[in-house]
Structure formats: structure tokens, C-alpha cells
């Protein structure tokens, strides 16, 4: 039986946080690439950092170059002594923004809560 595999382009997250260390940022990226997308039908393609807001042609170009169905982009920033990941997920075919979620980063609990919504 032929198994369909979806490719997801995971862009390197931009770090604007003064609270989190480089290692903590790396751990957040690993959480996405190793734990959240551990499904056998999903494959991660890592891509370089991009701008905060991608326009449809940029999304389509990234998706074409990485053969991805979705593009994931994010910026880590601080607000009121807390760190957040502003996560954006784009559909590759039309370059449309389908998810724009601000996730609290508190020992990754916000990320895990976000994952379980799917």
C-alpha cells in the first residue's frame, strides 16, 4: 500500500527574546521538528529564517523549493516578562495564512497545549 507523505517547511524561528537563551530557542525548534511532527506521514524540511509576514509569492516559492504542502514560520518575543511564539502556518498552494497563533512559552506547556488542539 502506498503511503502519502506530507512535507512541511519549518523555517528557522526568529528570536527577538531577551529572556530565552539560544539553547531554549533550539529546544523549541526541536519540539516542532521531532515531537510535534513525529507522525510517519509528515516529513519536516528545515528552511532559513524569513520575514515576520510572508506574502503569498514568498510562501509559494519556499514551498516549491522544499516540495512542501505547508510552511511554518515563527517569531519568539517577550511581553510582560513572558516569552511567546507567534506561530504562522501557511498553505503552500495559494500561499494563504491558515493559522496565526500567539503561544505562551512556559516550559513548552503552551506549545504542547497548541499541539493537542489538532
C-alpha positions as CSV (number, residue, x, y, z in Angstrom):
1,X,0.0,0.0,0.0
2,X,1.4,3.4,-1.0
3,X,1.7,5.8,1.9
4,X,1.3,9.5,1.3
5,X,3.8,11.8,3.0
6,X,3.2,15.5,3.6
7,X,6.2,17.8,3.6
8,X,6.2,20.8,6.0
9,X,8.8,23.6,5.5
10,X,9.8,24.6,9.0
11,X,11.5,28.0,8.9
12,X,14.1,28.8,11.5
13,X,12.3,30.8,14.2
14,X,13.3,34.5,14.6
15,X,14.5,35.2,18.1
16,X,13.6,38.6,19.5
17,X,13.5,37.4,23.1
18,X,15.8,38.8,25.8
19,X,14.6,36.2,28.2
20,X,15.3,32.9,26.5
21,X,18.8,31.5,25.8
22,X,19.9,30.2,22.4
23,X,19.6,26.6,23.8
24,X,16.0,27.2,24.8
25,X,15.2,28.6,21.3
26,X,16.8,25.4,19.8
27,X,14.7,23.3,22.1
28,X,11.5,25.0,20.9
29,X,12.5,24.3,17.3
30,X,13.3,20.6,18.2
31,X,9.9,20.3,19.8
32,X,8.3,21.1,16.5
33,X,10.6,19.0,14.3
34,X,11.0,16.0,16.5
35,X,7.9,15.7,18.7
36,X,5.0,17.5,17.2
37,X,5.6,16.2,13.7
38,X,6.6,12.6,14.6
39,X,3.7,11.2,12.5
40,X,5.0,8.9,9.9
41,X,3.1,10.7,7.2
42,X,4.7,14.1,7.9
43,X,8.2,15.0,6.9
44,X,10.0,18.2,8.1
45,X,12.2,20.2,5.7
46,X,14.1,22.9,7.6
47,X,14.5,26.3,5.8
48,X,16.3,29.5,6.6
49,X,14.7,32.3,8.6
50,X,12.2,34.6,6.8
51,X,10.4,37.8,7.5
52,X,7.6,38.1,10.1
53,X,4.8,38.2,7.5
54,X,5.3,36.2,4.3
55,X,3.3,37.2,1.2
56,X,1.7,34.6,-1.0
57,X,4.5,34.5,-3.6
58,X,7.2,34.1,-0.9
59,X,5.2,31.2,0.6
60,X,4.7,29.5,-2.7
61,X,8.5,29.9,-3.6
62,X,9.6,28.4,-0.2
63,X,7.1,25.6,-0.7
64,X,8.2,24.9,-4.3
65,X,11.9,24.8,-3.3
66,X,11.2,22.4,-0.4
67,X,8.4,20.4,-2.0
68,X,6.2,21.3,1.0
69,X,2.5,21.4,1.4
70,X,2.7,23.8,4.4
71,X,5.1,26.5,5.5
72,X,5.6,27.1,9.3
73,X,7.1,30.4,10.4
74,X,7.5,31.9,13.8
75,X,8.9,34.8,15.9
76,X,9.8,34.4,19.6
77,X,9.4,37.6,21.5
78,X,8.8,38.9,25.1
79,X,5.9,40.7,26.6
80,X,5.3,41.5,30.3
81,X,8.3,39.3,31.4
82,X,6.9,36.3,29.5
83,X,8.1,34.8,26.2
84,X,5.7,34.0,23.3
85,X,5.9,32.2,20.0
86,X,3.9,34.0,17.3
87,X,3.4,31.0,15.0
88,X,2.1,31.3,11.5
89,X,1.2,28.3,9.3
90,X,0.7,28.9,5.6
91,X,-1.0,26.7,3.0
92,X,1.5,26.3,0.1
93,X,-0.7,26.1,-2.9
94,X,-2.1,29.6,-2.7
95,X,0.3,31.0,0.0
96,X,-2.6,31.6,2.3
97,X,-2.2,32.2,6.1
98,X,-4.3,29.5,7.7
99,X,-3.1,29.7,11.4
100,X,-1.8,32.7,13.3
101,X,-1.5,31.8,16.9
102,X,0.3,33.5,19.8
103,X,1.5,30.8,22.1
104,X,2.9,31.2,25.6
105,X,6.3,29.6,26.2
106,X,6.3,28.4,29.8
107,X,8.4,25.3,29.9
108,X,6.8,24.4,26.5
109,X,3.3,23.9,28.1
110,X,1.7,26.4,25.7
111,X,3.3,24.7,22.7
112,X,2.0,21.3,23.9
113,X,-1.5,22.7,24.5
114,X,-1.4,24.2,21.0
115,X,-0.4,20.8,19.5
116,X,-3.3,19.0,21.2
117,X,-5.8,21.3,19.5
118,X,-5.1,19.3,16.3
